[in-house]
Structures are given as structure tokens and as C-alpha cells.
Amino acid sequence: MSAKGKLVVVSGFSGAGKGTVIKATLEKYPNYSLSISATTRKPREGEVNGREYFFKTIEEFEKMIADDMLVEYAQYVGNYYGTPKDYVFEQMAEGRDVILEIEIQGAMKMKEKFPESLLFFMTPPSGAELMNRLKGRGTEDEATIRSRMKRALEEAEGVGAYDFVLINETIETCAKELNDTVQKTKEKGYERAPESERLEGIELINKIKAELEGLVKGE
């Protein structure tokens, strides 16, 4: 029987490129499965129910909560997001590493319930680049972008709880770093980055936070 897979949680700023990097990881490294989240937000253009997300009404999602069908759930920018249980546990039992793309509230709940899970916080190299990526997405209006920027300031406060910081400068190198880190933890048995490396990541996030504060104020 194959060894049990790792639970890999990826969070980060909206616009950091989490979905793109995860897609590249899944395409290049066959040992991963993606946990598809349920959400009450509306689909973006090109998104398909059951592929990017399970799109639910508020009533459907709250029934999932009541029926204990979720590993974790949280509210983010006015919508519910959550991780269905069955798929995650089935894949891990088969020895596959399961990637969950979830926001910070959900990530903290996952670490509490599953201390062996690996938490990654993904960030662009700068606050200005984050703003460029949000605007370049073209799917949100200015008010939503500002809401996400303000939310990013809150998310930056929790980065110290993450095991690793991933800097997404290019998709390929970020995907490789994600996979290399996961496999090293399985081989060597450690669960967090060395303290010096973690502090470097936290310093970068604090620098980006300062940039975001200026951008949000319109400076």
C-alpha cells in the first residue's frame, strides 16, 4: 500500500497567481490531486461547475455545513468557500498529495484540524505587481479590487502562521519550488521552512503590506 499523501494548503493574496501555479503543478507533477472547493460566488467567464469550483447557492452551501460535509469553510468578500471532505480523504488514502487553494481563515482551520498539513502563502514580488495583476485580470470593478486590496492587508497579518512563503515571479519556477518543498518534507520529515527562511518571507510580506497601505490610500 502506498504511503499516505500530504495535505498541501495554498493561500495568498488575490492576484498572486495561485490558480495558475497550481494548474502548472498539476500538469507537470503527476503525484498531485486538486481539491475542488465549493463556493457561493458567481462563476467567472470560462469557469465550469465541478472543474474550477462547485458553484452553490447560499441555501445549498449552508446545508453542506449543517450536514458536516466540509473539512473547513469560511466567508471571504461576501461569499462562502469550503472544502468537501470525501474527495480529499480518498485521494490522500491512495497516496496522492492533495492541493487545497483556500483563504487564510480556512487555512488556519486546516492547520488546527490537521497539524501535519503544509501551509504555503503565495505572493507576487511586490505590492505594485499585485495591483497590476488584479487590474490585468479584468474581471472585477474598481470597488471590488479595492476590497481585495484591503483584504490583502488583513491576510498579510497572518503570514507568520504559514510554514512556507512562495514568491511567484514566474509560473514554472514557483510550481517547481512548491513541488520540491513538498517532496523534501516527505523525504526528510520536517514540516516548516528553516526559521531564517521564514523570517525572510515575513519581511517581504511586511514590505508588500506597506506598499498596499499606500496604494489603498491612493498615494
LINUR-V8104 format. One record per backbone hydrogen bond with DSSP energy under -0.5 kcal/mol. CO is the residue of the C=O (numbers start at 1). NH is the residue of the N-H. E is the energy in kcal/mol with one decimal. If there is no record, write none. Layout:
CO;NH;E  CO;NH;E
This chain:
6;8;-0.7  6;98;-2.5  7;9;-0.6  7;118;-2.8  8;10;-0.5  8;100;-3.2  9;11;-0.6  9;120;-3.2  10;102;-1.3  11;122;-2.7  13;16;-2.2  17;21;-2.5  18;22;-2.7  19;23;-2.2  20;24;-2.1  21;25;-2.3  22;26;-2.6  23;27;-2.0  24;28;-2.0  25;29;-2.7  28;30;-0.6  29;32;-1.1  31;97;-2.5  33;35;-0.5  33;99;-2.8  34;36;-0.7  35;37;-0.5  35;101;-0.5  36;84;-0.6  37;54;-2.5  38;82;-2.3  39;56;-3.2  44;47;-2.3  48;51;-2.2  48;52;-1.5  48;53;-0.8  52;37;-0.5  53;50;-3.5  53;51;-0.6  53;55;-0.8  54;39;-2.4  54;56;-0.5  57;61;-2.5  58;62;-2.5  59;63;-1.5  60;64;-1.7  61;65;-2.0  62;66;-2.2  63;67;-2.3  64;69;-2.5  65;68;-1.6  69;85;-2.0  72;83;-2.4  74;81;-2.5  76;79;-1.7  79;76;-3.0  80;40;-1.8  81;74;-2.6  82;38;-2.8  82;84;-0.6  83;71;-3.6  83;72;-0.6  84;88;-0.7  85;89;-1.8  86;90;-2.2  87;91;-2.2  88;92;-2.1  89;93;-2.0  90;94;-1.1  91;96;-2.1  92;5;-2.1  92;95;-1.8  96;98;-0.5  97;33;-2.4  97;99;-0.5  98;8;-3.2  99;35;-3.1  100;10;-3.5  100;102;-0.9  103;107;-2.4  104;108;-2.4  105;109;-1.7  106;110;-2.4  107;111;-2.3  108;112;-1.8  109;113;-2.4  110;114;-3.5  114;117;-2.4  117;119;-0.5  118;9;-3.2  118;120;-0.6  119;163;-1.2  119;164;-1.9  120;11;-2.9  120;122;-0.6  121;166;-2.9  122;13;-1.3  123;168;-2.9  126;130;-1.7  127;131;-2.2  128;132;-2.2  129;133;-2.3  130;134;-2.3  131;135;-2.4  132;136;-2.5  133;137;-1.3  134;138;-0.6  135;138;-0.7  141;145;-2.3  142;146;-2.5  143;147;-1.9  144;148;-2.4  145;149;-2.3  146;150;-2.4  147;151;-2.2  148;152;-2.2  149;153;-1.4  150;154;-1.3  151;155;-2.5  152;156;-2.4  153;157;-0.7  154;157;-0.9  154;158;-0.5  155;158;-1.4  156;159;-1.1  158;161;-1.9  159;162;-1.8  163;193;-2.1  164;121;-2.5  165;167;-0.5  166;123;-2.5  166;168;-0.7  167;169;-1.4  170;174;-2.0  171;175;-2.5  172;176;-2.2  173;177;-2.3  174;178;-2.3  175;179;-2.4  176;180;-3.1  177;181;-2.3  178;182;-2.2  179;183;-2.6  180;184;-2.2  181;185;-2.1  182;186;-1.5  183;187;-2.1  184;188;-3.2  185;189;-1.6  194;198;-2.3  195;199;-2.5  196;200;-1.7  197;201;-1.8  198;202;-2.4  199;203;-2.4  200;204;-2.0  201;205;-2.2  202;206;-2.5  203;207;-1.9  204;208;-2.4  205;209;-2.7  206;210;-1.9  207;211;-1.8  208;212;-2.9  209;213;-2.4  210;214;-1.6  211;215;-2.2  212;216;-3.1  213;217;-1.6  214;219;-2.9  215;218;-0.9
